[in-house]
Amino acid sequence: MADPLPIISSATAQRLFLGAQGLLEDPARRATTASLQALIERLGFVQVDTINVVARAHDLTLFSRLEGYRPELLRKLLEGKRDIPVKLWVAPPTKMDQKQLTEEGHYGVFGTAGARTEMPGCSLCMGNQAQVREGATVMSTSTRNFPNRLGKNTNVYLGSAELAAICSRLGKIPTKDEYMADMGVLTANGDKIYQYMNFDQIEDFKEVADTVQM
């Protein structure tokens, strides 16, 4: 029989949560690129966001934990960090995919490469108010397309996730030989890349589903 789970008080749980979010450290400590990088590594990742009401969302997240933070500090930290020749936006289809990608560390890889991750959903569109720059050429994994859906006057091609990944690495739509070469790498590692996920087989989601009264 498995050992019973430990029981902690609400106050302890709150401090654990605040500590994991970097909210128990002194926010008045000196803000440098080193302290900013240490903070981001502590958090796991910070989504660079274009939503701007008072300020861009990621700037508010970092300033609340490091009072000396300024946006130019993040720009300085990211100089030379972009590993891909294009602007890559990743939109996980479900919260289940987002959870799996986060646990496997892929969100950190995306951020280091210069990619932007969106909330789980269909893709970029007018619905979530995330659009590419006017006149951009886009390889999209969406299942549908219509004028101006991804941005004003955009030139959009629809393709598979594999094709989009290859385009992001090359910075262009591949030739047949380029595509087949990269697909050979994906196919060889297919058992690690391709996973069929069911809500009823993931414990966190199963626990929630078990509480639903039918």
N, C-alpha and C positions, 0 to 999 in steps of 0.2 A: 504494500500500500504506500502510495506517495506521501511524503511529508506534507503536513498542512502548510498553506501559505502564511507567511508572517502577517500580523495585523499591526498597522501603524495608525497613529492619531491623525486627524485632519490637519493639525498644525504642522506635523512632520511631513505629511504628503505635500502640503503647500510649499514648504521650504525646499523639498527635493525638486519640485517642479520649477520653482524660481531659480534654484541653483543650476539646473540643467539648461535653462534659458539664458544664463549669464546675467541674471538680474540681482544677484546678491553681492557682486563685486562693486567696488567703489567706482561710480561713473565719472568721478572727477579726476581719475588717474590720467596720466599723460597720453595723449592720442598721437600715435605714430603709425607708420605702415606696419611695423612689427606687431604692435599691440592690436591693430585692426585685424591683421591676418590671424593672430592668436584667437581673437574673439570669434571670427567667422569659422575657424576650425572647431572651436568649442561648440558653436551652434550646429555644426554639421554642414549647413549651406545657407546662403541668403539669396532669395530670388530677386534678381534685378528687375524692377517693375516700372512701367511707364505711367501707371496710375498716379495722378498728381492732384491732390486737393489742397492740403496745406504744404506738402512737399512730396517727393516721390516716396512710395511706401518703404523701399529698402533703406532710404536715408533716415526715415523716422525710426525704423527698427534698430539701426546702428547708433543713432544719436541717443536713444533712450538708454543705451548700455555704455556709451562712451561720449561724455558731454563735449569733449573737444573735437569730436568727429565733424568733418566737413566733406561734402561730396568730392572735392578735388583730391582728398586723401584716398578715396576708393579708386578714382581714375588713375592715380599714380601707382597704386598697388596692382592694377590690372594692365598697366603698360607692358606690352610684349607677351601677355598671357594668352592671347588668342591663338588657338592651334588649328583653326579651320578658316578657309578663305572666303566663307560666306556667312550670312546671318542665319543661324539655325534656331528655329522655335520648335520646342517639343511640347505636345499636348497629349498627356496620357489619356486613353479613352475612358478609364474608370478609376475610382479611388483605390480599387484593388491593385491595378497596375502601378499607380503612384506609390502605394505602400511597398510593393515588391521592389520597384526601382530604387526607392529610398534605402531599404534594408540592404540591398546589394551594393550600395555606394555609387550608383550610376548618376544620381543628381549632382554629386560632387564632381564627377568626371565631366558632366555636361557644363557645369559652371566654369571649371578650369579651361575647357576648350573654347569658352566664349558663347555657349548656347544659352538661350532663355527658355525657362520652363513655365508653362501656363498651368492654370488649374485644370483638373480633369474635365474633359468635355469633348465635343465633336472635333473642333479645330479652330483656327483663327477665323473670325467672321464678324459681321455687324452685331451679332447677338452678344458676344463677350467684349465688344468694343476694342478688340486687338486686331490691328490691320498693319500690313506692310507699307513701305513708303510708296508714294505715287509712281506709277510706271515701272515698278519692279517686275522682274521675271521670277516666277516661283514654281518649285516642284512640290506639290502638295499631296498628302496621303488621304485627303478627304474623299468621301464617296460621291460628292456632287460639286457642281461648279456653276456659277452664273456671273454675268458682268458685275464687277466691283465688289464681289463677295469678300475677297481677301484684301482689297485695297483699290483705290481709284486708278483706273486705267492699267491694271495689272495684267501681265501676260502669264497665265496660269496653266501648268501642265499637271495632270493627275497621274500618280504612279504608286507603286508599292512602297512599303516602309524600307525595303532593301534598296530600291532605286533612290529614294530620298537620302538615305544614309550615304550612298556612293556619291551622289551629287554634292552633298555637304563636304565630303572629303576632297573631291576633285575641284570643286568650285564651278562645275559645268555639268551639262547632261553628258553622260559617258558615251563613248563609241561602243559598238558591240563587243570588241575585244576587251576594253576596259571594264565593261560590265561583267563579262564572263570571268575575268580574272578575279575581281572582288567577290563575285558570287561563289567562286571556288573556296575562298577563305570562309565565307559565311556557312556554306554547306558542310565544310569539314568540321565546323564547330557547332553544327546544328543542334546537337543534344544539349548543349549548354545555353544556346540562344533562344530556342523555341520552347515555350512552356505553355501548356493549356491549363488555365486556372479556373477553378470553380469556387464560388463563394462558400459552398458547404464543405470545402476541404481546407479552408483557411480559418484557423481557430478564432481569430478576432472577429471575423465576420459571422462565423457560425454561432458564437456566443450571443451576438446581437439578434440573429435570426431566431434563435431558440426562445427569445423573449416575446416574439410576435404571436399574438393570439389569433387563431384562425377560427 
